[in-house]
Amino acid sequence: MAQRVRLRAPLVEAARRAIAKLGGAPLVRAALAGELPGARALWAAGKAAPAMARGAAEALGDDLIGGLVIARAPLAGETAPAPLQLFAAAHPFPDERSVRATDALLDAARRLGKNERAIFCRSGGASSLLGAPLSGLPVCALATATRALLDGGAPIGEINIVRRHLGRALGGRLAQACAGELEVLALSDVIGDDPAAIGSGPASPDPSTLDEARAIARQYRLSTEIEAALARAPETIKPGDPCFSRVRYRLLASPRTL
């Protein structure tokens, strides 16, 4: 027992230092250090979005021309560096706040010209924070489906396949909406670090298919509303799509890093 007590303090301190070293702000700041100057917009979504945005703003300085930060509600004192706009959205189940935040992000992406650049800081939780469903599907139905998948024991990979096919910014659709150059800086919270799985891959190609999403919906007996939405949904954006030629992706940290 005495040995356990003696070990507790150094182990706790080691854990704290490891977590601090993988903070969103220092990782993003280091990733952007030394890059060529130039005006860039900044978008951040996920549970680490405020910290990642702070690091990016510090690195970009006067090159930061605006953007937005989408974080988990309640914000608990979180702020966004000027001139960024801060949105509070819902997690782990999307709601109307997630819809408003997603629409703001998609609007910003559509306004980005082909000769302009943006940085997208992405971390875990973005699947719900950007959980605006495709047209015709109420957000409450997507939230109910997500809860049913979680309660049914579905692995996160299957949950995200359904989310990607029903989310209007997910499964590469953010990248498709953006005509300019997009630099993605990602923090992974999933084993294997699949870019399509981190936050349901708003700016990453999706290798999964509608048939897989429909099979998952049947397996977990999701609502007829979800099945109908998947029946009429377009496919997600696949590897090889020209929009990904404008995307640069970098993974900054992962469970293995920790």
Backbone hydrogen bonds, N-H to C=O, Kabsch-Sander energy under -0.5 kcal/mol:
donor,donor_aa,acceptor,acceptor_aa,energy
5,V,1,M,-2.1
6,R,2,A,-2.2
7,L,3,Q,-2.1
8,R,4,R,-1.6
9,A,5,V,-0.8
11,L,7,L,-2.1
12,V,8,R,-2.7
13,E,9,A,-2.4
14,A,10,P,-2.3
15,A,11,L,-2.3
16,R,12,V,-2.4
17,R,13,E,-2.4
18,A,14,A,-2.3
19,I,15,A,-2.4
20,A,16,R,-2.5
21,K,17,R,-2.2
22,L,18,A,-1.0
22,L,19,I,-0.6
23,G,20,A,-1.6
27,L,23,G,-1.9
28,V,24,G,-2.2
29,R,25,A,-2.5
30,A,26,P,-2.3
31,A,27,L,-2.0
32,L,28,V,-2.0
33,A,29,R,-0.8
35,E,32,L,-1.7
40,R,63,D,-2.8
41,A,117,R,-2.2
42,L,66,G,-2.3
43,W,119,I,-3.2
44,A,68,L,-1.8
45,A,121,C,-2.5
46,G,70,I,-1.7
47,K,124,G,-3.1
49,A,46,G,-1.6
52,M,48,A,-2.6
53,A,49,A,-2.7
54,R,50,P,-2.0
55,G,51,A,-2.1
56,A,52,M,-2.2
57,A,53,A,-2.8
58,E,54,R,-2.2
59,A,55,G,-1.8
60,L,56,A,-2.7
61,G,57,A,-2.3
63,D,60,L,-2.2
64,L,61,G,-1.6
65,I,40,R,-2.2
65,I,63,D,-0.6
67,G,83,P,-0.6
68,L,42,L,-1.6
69,V,85,Q,-2.9
70,I,44,A,-3.1
71,A,69,V,-0.6
71,A,87,F,-2.7
73,A,89,A,-2.7
78,E,75,L,-1.7
84,L,81,P,-2.7
85,Q,67,G,-1.9
87,F,69,V,-3.3
89,A,71,A,-2.7
89,A,87,F,-0.5
98,S,95,D,-0.8
99,V,95,D,-1.6
100,R,96,E,-2.4
101,A,97,R,-2.3
102,T,98,S,-2.5
103,D,99,V,-2.5
104,A,100,R,-2.0
105,L,101,A,-2.1
106,L,102,T,-2.8
107,D,103,D,-2.4
108,A,104,A,-2.1
109,A,105,L,-2.4
110,R,106,L,-2.5
111,R,107,D,-1.4
112,L,108,A,-0.8
112,L,109,A,-0.8
113,G,111,R,-0.5
116,E,113,G,-1.9
118,A,181,E,-2.2
119,I,41,A,-2.4
120,F,183,E,-3.1
121,C,43,W,-3.1
121,C,119,I,-0.6
122,R,120,F,-0.6
122,R,185,L,-2.7
123,S,45,A,-1.8
126,A,123,S,-1.3
128,S,125,G,-0.9
129,L,125,G,-2.1
130,L,126,A,-2.5
131,G,128,S,-2.0
134,L,166,L,-2.0
137,L,134,L,-1.9
141,A,138,P,-0.7
142,L,138,P,-1.4
143,A,139,V,-2.3
144,T,140,C,-2.2
145,A,141,A,-2.1
146,T,142,L,-2.3
147,R,143,A,-2.2
148,A,144,T,-2.3
149,L,145,A,-2.3
150,L,146,T,-2.3
151,D,147,R,-3.1
152,G,148,A,-1.8
153,G,150,L,-1.4
154,A,149,L,-2.5
158,E,155,P,-0.7
159,I,155,P,-2.1
160,N,156,I,-2.6
161,I,157,G,-1.4
162,V,158,E,-1.8
163,R,159,I,-2.4
164,R,160,N,-3.0
165,H,161,I,-1.6
166,L,162,V,-1.1
166,L,163,R,-0.7
167,G,163,R,-1.6
168,R,132,A,-2.6
170,L,167,G,-0.6
171,G,200,S,-2.5
172,G,201,G,-2.4
173,R,170,L,-1.2
174,L,169,A,-1.1
174,L,202,P,-1.4
175,A,202,P,-1.5
176,Q,172,G,-1.8
177,A,173,R,-1.5
178,C,174,L,-0.6
178,C,175,A,-1.0
179,A,109,A,-0.6
179,A,112,L,-0.8
179,A,177,A,-0.6
181,E,116,E,-2.3
182,L,246,R,-2.7
183,E,118,A,-2.6
184,V,182,L,-0.6
184,V,248,R,-3.5
185,L,120,F,-2.4
185,L,183,E,-0.5
186,A,184,V,-0.5
186,A,250,R,-2.8
187,L,122,R,-2.3
188,S,253,A,-2.7
193,D,190,V,-1.5
197,A,194,D,-1.6
198,I,194,D,-1.3
199,G,197,A,-0.8
200,S,197,A,-1.3
201,G,198,I,-1.4
204,S,201,G,-1.2
206,D,237,I,-2.9
213,A,209,T,-1.9
214,R,210,L,-2.8
215,A,211,D,-2.1
216,I,212,E,-2.3
217,A,213,A,-2.2
218,R,214,R,-2.0
219,Q,215,A,-2.6
220,Y,216,I,-2.2
221,R,218,R,-1.1
222,L,217,A,-2.6
227,E,223,S,-2.2
228,A,224,T,-2.5
229,A,225,E,-1.9
230,L,226,I,-2.5
231,A,227,E,-1.6
232,R,228,A,-1.3
233,A,229,A,-0.9
237,I,171,G,-2.4
238,K,236,T,-0.5
241,D,238,K,-1.9
244,F,241,D,-1.8
245,S,242,P,-1.7
246,R,243,C,-1.3
247,V,244,F,-1.1
248,R,182,L,-2.8
250,R,184,V,-2.4
252,L,186,A,-3.2
252,L,250,R,-0.6
253,A,186,A,-0.9
258,L,254,S,-1.9
